[in-house]
Amino acid sequence: MNRRLVLLSGLHSAQAAIFLDNYPKAAAYLDTLSEFDYWQDYPDLSAMFNGIRASYEIKAGFDYPAALAHLTDALNWFREDGNMLNACAALHNISMIYFYRRDTVGLKYARQAMEIGSENMQDPFMMCSAQVVMAMMLMVKGDYEEAVRYADEAKRIADQENYTLVYPRIYMVLGDAALHRGDTSVAEDLLKKGFAAARNSDPDFYYELAFPYSRMLIQSRRFQEAENFLTGTLNAVNRNNNVRYRYALLGQLADLYEAEGNIPEAYRYYRMASSSRDSLLNLDKETSFNDLLDLYEQASLQSIIRKRQYDMYVTMFICILSILTCAFFIYRYVGQSRLNKELVLRNQEYMKRDEMLRNYLKREAAPAGKVSADSAEDELFGKLEKIMREDHVYRSNSISLDELASMLGTNRTYISRVINRYADKSFWGYINMYRIAEATEILSDLEKDVQIKNIYERLGYNSAASFFRVFRDETGISPSKYREEVRRMKSKA
């Protein structure tokens, strides 16, 4: 009966499942947690939920925009509450999103974390972790000298306080910087220390260390050792179905064979890496088509082939690129058609709800007779549908099962059973069905270009992130994309 403990146990279970790369189990925990209607009583746990949800979005779906929305909600609450340690952690996680994307925009969030750490010197862990994130973002920028300075300071604090969790990232930065200087022996020693520290950490730490380590082996011309290491790491990535690291490892295998002078094998792995990257782009909601060409621009394969007068490979390269381009546009066309079909099916579902309502209202208006259990439940559900349609009670941001039962003069157990039986949904699923139905109606009215903020506030959602998540779950796309699709369909009609 301890609600706080229920939420805490669910949150930690979800986080553990994410760390174990068991994303179906993590999703099951998160979905169960989202059904609870007493989150408003525990705002600190609600912020924690947003942080864990963001971690899930990054690792399971590569949905960086959704992760940013969750983290921003959490960050705002932590700041308002004065919880600087967790605000700093949220800024770290936002910076890491940009690190995974190798985007220097994350530097500004790392600097904000540094400011918080500097103002809270009594908390050495906050300062240590801020130094680590700052070092990683400077490494992305290419400022290795400054990156090493921050990494060395983070290591000094970690050594003093025995913060073993941060060692893999510190050694990754120091090792990569040594490799950049051309000091391969120092780089190898540092990166091996990182691997040793990463054994009991998040698997992502190991994969991040794998990239500078394989580059070190290639630069040292230890080709067989590099091949064994990369293929072993690739097998581990494939077992975990980690698409984000798979395409990068394939690219490094291509670099290995290119360095060996094995052009046909290098070309084969570049092609595999491109295909894998295409899968990643399908999952990454923000990436443009131009990113698909990055691998070819960076590979410099054309110049190698030109030097060796492999005209046949040039022709094949152009053909493969053309095929990929055509495949991309076919994918977009098929995806668009599928999306249109989904929108139509959703609208049909809401039309069926209208028909159900009319049927129940007819029953309610029928002459009274002997009241059976079924007819009593019919009547109750009819009343429920009526206050939902006419009084719009679902718009209240404080609506709960208890409040709804009070309105209808019954108890929460009975009304919950009626909703489950007649609507085939949970309480929140039923509420969200009405909310999203009205949202789609507003978004379909092209004459009134209502702002998204006004929509979610009107419908009783406490944050944009909550509205976006539920809308996407119900319709399969974001509100802005829904409006765009309706406009496109109407213009075609």
C-alpha positions in Angstrom: 0.0 0.0 0.0 3.1 2.3 -0.1 2.6 4.1 -3.4 6.0 5.8 -3.3 7.7 2.5 -2.9 5.6 1.1 -5.8 6.8 3.8 -8.1 10.4 3.6 -6.9 10.6 -0.2 -7.4 9.1 0.2 -10.9 11.5 3.0 -11.9 14.6 1.1 -10.7 13.4 -2.1 -12.4 13.0 -0.2 -15.7 16.4 1.3 -15.4 18.0 -2.0 -14.6 16.3 -3.6 -17.7 17.7 -0.7 -19.8 21.2 -1.3 -18.5 20.9 -5.0 -19.4 19.7 -4.0 -23.0 16.4 -5.8 -22.3 14.2 -3.2 -24.0 11.0 -5.2 -24.2 11.0 -5.6 -20.4 12.0 -2.0 -19.9 9.0 -1.0 -22.1 6.7 -3.2 -20.0 7.8 -1.5 -16.8 7.5 2.0 -18.3 4.0 1.3 -19.7 2.8 0.0 -16.4 4.2 3.0 -14.6 2.5 5.4 -17.0 -0.9 4.0 -16.1 -0.7 5.1 -12.4 -2.8 8.1 -11.7 -1.0 9.5 -8.6 2.3 10.8 -10.2 1.2 14.3 -9.3 1.7 13.4 -5.6 5.4 12.6 -6.2 6.9 15.3 -8.6 10.4 14.2 -7.8 9.7 10.7 -8.9 7.9 12.1 -12.0 11.0 13.9 -12.9 13.0 10.7 -12.4 10.5 8.9 -14.6 11.2 11.4 -17.4 14.9 10.8 -17.1 14.6 7.0 -17.3 12.1 7.4 -20.2 14.7 9.5 -22.0 17.4 6.8 -21.5 14.9 4.3 -23.0 14.1 6.5 -26.0 17.8 6.9 -26.8 18.9 3.3 -26.5 15.8 1.4 -27.7 14.4 3.7 -30.3 17.2 6.3 -31.1 14.4 8.9 -30.7 16.6 11.8 -29.6 13.9 14.5 -29.9 11.6 12.5 -27.6 14.5 12.0 -25.2 15.3 15.7 -25.2 11.6 16.5 -24.4 11.6 14.1 -21.4 15.0 15.4 -20.1 13.9 19.0 -20.5 10.8 18.4 -18.4 13.0 16.7 -15.7 15.6 19.5 -15.8 12.9 22.2 -15.4 11.4 20.5 -12.3 14.8 19.9 -10.7 15.8 23.5 -11.2 12.5 24.7 -9.7 12.9 22.4 -6.7 16.5 23.5 -6.2 17.7 19.9 -6.7 21.1 20.8 -8.2 22.6 17.3 -8.2 19.8 15.9 -10.4 19.7 19.1 -12.5 23.4 18.6 -13.2 22.7 14.9 -14.1 19.9 15.9 -16.5 22.3 18.3 -18.2 24.9 15.5 -18.4 22.3 13.3 -20.1 21.3 16.0 -22.6 25.0 16.5 -23.4 25.4 12.8 -24.0 22.6 12.8 -26.6 24.7 15.3 -28.6 27.9 13.3 -27.9 26.3 10.2 -29.4 25.4 12.3 -32.4 28.9 13.8 -32.4 27.3 17.3 -32.3 29.1 20.2 -30.6 25.8 21.8 -29.6 26.1 19.7 -26.5 28.9 21.9 -25.3 26.6 24.6 -24.0 24.8 22.0 -21.8 28.1 20.7 -20.5 29.2 24.3 -19.6 25.9 24.7 -17.7 26.7 21.6 -15.8 30.2 22.9 -15.0 28.7 26.1 -13.7 26.4 24.1 -11.3 29.4 22.0 -10.2 31.5 25.1 -9.6 28.8 26.6 -7.4 28.5 23.3 -5.4 32.1 22.5 -4.6 31.0 20.6 -1.5 29.7 17.9 -3.8 32.8 16.3 -5.5 30.8 13.8 -7.5 28.8 16.6 -9.2 32.0 18.4 -10.1 33.8 15.2 -11.2 31.0 14.1 -13.6 30.7 17.7 -15.0 34.4 17.6 -15.8 34.0 14.2 -17.6 31.1 15.4 -19.8 33.0 18.6 -20.6 36.0 16.6 -21.6 34.0 14.4 -23.9 32.3 17.3 -25.7 35.6 19.1 -26.2 36.9 15.9 -27.7 34.0 16.0 -30.2 34.9 19.6 -31.0 38.5 18.5 -31.6 40.0 20.6 -28.8 42.1 17.7 -27.4 44.4 19.9 -25.2 41.4 21.3 -23.3 39.7 17.9 -23.2 42.8 16.4 -21.5 42.9 19.2 -19.0 39.3 18.5 -17.9 39.8 14.7 -18.0 42.9 15.0 -15.8 41.1 17.1 -13.2 38.1 14.6 -13.3 40.6 11.7 -12.7 42.2 13.6 -9.8 38.8 13.8 -8.1 37.8 10.3 -9.0 41.1 8.9 -7.6 40.6 10.9 -4.4 36.9 9.9 -3.9 37.1 6.4 -5.5 34.5 7.2 -8.2 35.1 4.1 -10.3 32.1 4.7 -12.5 33.6 7.6 -14.4 37.0 5.9 -15.2 35.9 4.3 -18.6 35.0 7.8 -20.0 38.1 9.5 -18.6 40.4 6.9 -20.1 38.5 7.1 -23.4 39.2 10.8 -23.6 42.9 10.5 -22.5 43.5 7.6 -24.8 41.9 9.3 -27.8 43.9 12.4 -27.1 47.1 10.4 -27.0 46.2 8.7 -30.2 45.6 12.1 -31.8 49.2 13.1 -30.7 50.5 10.0 -32.4 51.6 8.3 -29.1 50.1 4.9 -29.7 51.8 3.1 -26.8 50.4 5.5 -24.3 47.0 5.4 -26.0 47.0 1.6 -25.8 47.8 1.6 -22.1 45.1 4.1 -21.3 42.4 2.4 -23.4 43.1 -1.0 -21.8 42.7 0.6 -18.4 39.3 1.9 -19.7 38.3 -1.6 -20.8 39.1 -3.0 -17.4 37.0 -0.3 -15.7 34.1 -0.8 -18.1 33.5 -4.4 -17.2 30.9 -3.6 -14.6 29.5 -0.5 -16.4 27.0 0.3 -19.1 27.9 -1.7 -22.3 27.9 1.6 -24.2 31.1 2.6 -22.4 32.9 -0.5 -23.8 31.7 0.3 -27.4 32.9 3.9 -27.1 36.3 2.7 -26.0 36.4 0.2 -28.9 36.6 3.0 -31.6 39.8 4.7 -30.5 41.3 1.3 -29.6 40.7 -0.2 -33.1 42.1 3.0 -34.7 45.2 2.6 -32.5 45.7 -1.0 -33.8 45.2 0.1 -37.4 47.7 3.0 -37.1 50.2 0.5 -35.5 49.6 -1.7 -38.6 48.6 -4.6 -36.3 46.0 -5.6 -38.9 45.3 -9.2 -37.8 44.8 -8.1 -34.2 42.6 -5.2 -35.3 40.5 -7.6 -37.4 40.0 -10.0 -34.5 39.1 -7.2 -32.1 36.6 -5.6 -34.5 34.9 -8.8 -35.5 34.6 -9.9 -31.9 33.1 -6.5 -30.9 30.8 -6.6 -33.9 29.5 -10.0 -32.8 28.7 -8.6 -29.3 26.9 -5.6 -30.9 24.9 -7.9 -33.1 23.8 -10.0 -30.1 22.4 -6.9 -28.5 21.0 -5.6 -31.8 22.7 -2.2 -31.2 22.3 -0.5 -34.6 24.0 2.7 -33.5 27.4 1.0 -33.0 27.0 -1.6 -35.7 27.4 0.7 -38.6 30.4 2.5 -37.0 32.2 -0.8 -36.5 31.5 -1.9 -40.1 33.0 1.4 -41.2 36.1 0.8 -39.1 36.5 -2.7 -40.6 36.3 -0.9 -44.0 39.1 1.4 -42.9 41.1 -1.6 -41.8 41.0 -3.3 -45.2 41.6 0.0 -46.9 44.8 0.4 -44.8 45.8 -3.1 -45.8 45.3 -2.3 -49.5 42.5 -4.8 -49.8 40.2 -2.6 -51.9 37.5 -5.1 -52.8 37.0 -6.1 -49.1 37.1 -2.4 -48.0 34.4 -1.6 -50.6 32.3 -4.5 -49.4 32.4 -3.3 -45.8 31.7 0.3 -46.8 28.6 -0.9 -48.6 27.5 -2.9 -45.5 28.1 0.1 -43.3 26.0 2.2 -45.6 23.1 -0.3 -45.4 23.4 -0.4 -41.6 23.5 3.4 -41.4 20.3 3.5 -43.5 18.6 1.4 -40.8 19.8 3.9 -38.2 18.5 6.8 -40.2 15.1 5.2 -40.4 15.0 5.2 -36.6 16.6 8.7 -36.0 13.7 11.1 -36.3 15.8 14.2 -37.0 18.5 13.0 -39.5 18.2 14.2 -43.0 18.9 12.3 -46.2 22.2 14.1 -46.7 23.6 12.3 -43.7 23.3 9.1 -45.7 26.2 10.3 -47.9 28.6 11.1 -45.0 30.2 7.6 -45.1 31.0 8.0 -48.7 32.4 11.5 -48.3 34.6 10.4 -45.4 35.8 7.1 -46.9 37.8 8.7 -49.7 37.4 5.4 -51.6 37.0 7.1 -54.9 40.5 8.6 -54.7 42.1 5.2 -53.9 40.3 3.5 -56.7 41.3 6.4 -59.1 45.0 6.1 -58.2 44.9 2.3 -58.8 42.8 2.8 -62.0 40.0 0.6 -60.9 37.4 2.0 -63.2 35.1 -0.9 -62.6 34.9 0.0 -58.9 34.1 3.6 -59.7 31.2 2.4 -61.8 30.0 0.1 -59.1 30.2 2.8 -56.5 28.0 5.1 -58.5 25.5 2.3 -59.1 25.3 1.4 -55.4 24.8 5.1 -54.5 22.0 5.4 -57.1 20.4 2.2 -55.8 20.6 3.6 -52.2 19.1 6.9 -53.4 16.2 5.1 -55.1 15.7 2.8 -52.2 15.5 5.8 -49.9 12.8 7.5 -51.9 10.8 4.2 -52.3 11.0 3.9 -48.5 9.7 7.4 -48.1 6.9 6.8 -50.5 5.9 3.4 -48.9 6.1 5.0 -45.4 3.9 7.9 -46.5 1.3 5.5 -47.9 1.4 3.4 -44.7 1.0 6.6 -42.6 -2.0 7.7 -44.6 -3.6 4.3 -44.1 -3.0 4.5 -40.4 -4.6 7.9 -40.2 -7.7 6.6 -42.0 -7.9 3.6 -39.7 -7.6 5.9 -36.6 -10.5 8.1 -37.9 -12.6 5.0 -38.5 -12.0 3.9 -34.9 -13.3 7.2 -33.6 -16.3 6.9 -35.9 -17.0 3.5 -34.4 -16.9 5.2 -30.9 -19.6 7.6 -32.2 -21.8 4.8 -33.3 -21.3 3.0 -29.9 -22.4 6.2 -28.1 -25.6 6.5 -30.1 -26.5 2.9 -29.4 -26.1 3.3 -25.7 -28.0 6.6 -25.6 -30.9 4.7 -27.4 -30.8 2.0 -24.7 -30.9 4.7 -22.0 -34.0 6.3 -23.7 -35.8 2.9 -23.9 -38.8 2.2 -21.6 -37.7 1.2 -18.1 -38.2 -2.5 -17.1 -36.6 -4.9 -14.8 -33.0 -3.7 -14.2 -30.4 -6.5 -14.6 -26.7 -6.3 -13.9 -26.0 -5.9 -17.6 -28.7 -3.2 -18.0 -27.3 -1.3 -15.0 -23.8 -1.4 -16.4 -25.2 -0.3 -19.8 -26.9 2.6 -18.1 -23.8 3.6 -16.2 -21.6 3.5 -19.3 -24.2 5.5 -21.1 -24.0 8.2 -18.4 -20.3 8.0 -18.5 -20.2 8.6 -22.3 -22.7 11.4 -21.9 -20.6 13.4 -19.4 -17.5 12.7 -21.5 -19.2 14.0 -24.7 -21.3 16.8 -23.3 -19.4 18.0 -20.2 -15.9 17.2 -21.5 -14.7 16.0 -18.1 -11.6 14.4 -19.7 -10.3 18.0 -20.2 -9.7 18.4 -16.5 -6.0 18.0 -15.5 -7.1 16.7 -12.1 -9.4 14.0 -13.4 -9.1 10.6 -11.6 -10.9 7.4 -11.2 -12.2 8.4 -7.8 -13.5 11.8 -9.1 -15.2 10.1 -12.0 -16.9 7.6 -9.7 -18.1 10.4 -7.5 -19.7 12.2 -10.5 -21.6 9.1 -11.4 -22.6 8.1 -7.8 -20.7 4.9 -7.8 -17.3 3.5 -6.6 -14.0 3.4 -8.5 -13.9 -0.5 -8.7 -17.3 -0.6 -10.4 -16.7 2.2 -12.9 -13.2 0.8 -13.7 -14.9 -2.6 -14.5 -17.4 -0.9 -16.7 -14.8 1.0 -18.6 -12.7 -2.2 -19.1 -15.8 -4.2 -20.3 -17.4 -1.6 -22.7 -14.4 0.4 -23.9 -11.8 -2.4 -23.6 -9.4 0.1 -22.1 -7.9 1.1 -18.8 -9.1 4.3 -17.1 -6.2 6.4 -18.6 -6.5 4.7 -21.9 -10.2 5.7 -22.0 -9.4 9.3 -21.0 -6.6 9.6 -23.5 -8.8 8.2 -26.2 -11.2 11.2 -25.8 -8.3 13.7 -25.4 -6.6 12.5 -28.6 -9.8 12.3 -30.5 -10.4 16.0 -29.8 -6.8 16.8 -30.5 -7.1 15.2 -34.0 -10.3 17.2 -34.6 -8.5 20.5 -33.7 -5.5 19.6 -35.8 -7.7 18.7 -38.7 -9.4 22.1 -38.7 -7.0 23.9 -41.1 -8.9 27.2 -40.8 -8.0 27.5 -37.2 -4.2 27.1 -36.9 -4.2 26.5 -33.1 -0.8 26.3 -31.4 0.2 22.9 -30.0 0.7 24.5 -26.5 -2.9 25.7 -26.4 -4.1 22.2 -27.5 -2.4 20.2 -24.7 -3.3 22.7 -22.0 -6.9 22.7 -23.1 -7.0 18.9 -23.0 -5.7 18.6 -19.5 -2.1 17.5 -20.0 0.4 19.0 -17.6 3.3 19.1 -20.1 4.0 19.0 -23.8 6.1 15.9 -23.4 3.2 13.9 -21.9 0.9 15.1 -24.7 3.4 14.2 -27.5 4.0 10.8 -26.0 0.3 9.9 -25.7 -0.5 11.4 -29.1 2.3 9.4 -30.7 1.1 6.2 -29.0 -2.5 6.7 -30.2 -1.8 7.9 -33.8 1.7 6.7 -34.5 3.0 10.2 -35.4 3.6 13.6 -33.7 0.9 16.3 -33.6 2.7 18.6 -36.0 3.2 15.7 -38.4 -0.5 14.8 -38.1 -1.5 18.3 -39.1 1.0 18.3 -42.0 -0.4 15.0 -43.2 -4.0 16.2 -43.0 -3.1 19.3 -45.0 -1.4 17.2 -47.6 -4.3 14.8 -47.9 -6.9 17.6 -48.2 -4.8 19.4 -50.8 -4.6 16.2 -52.8 -8.4 15.7 -52.5 
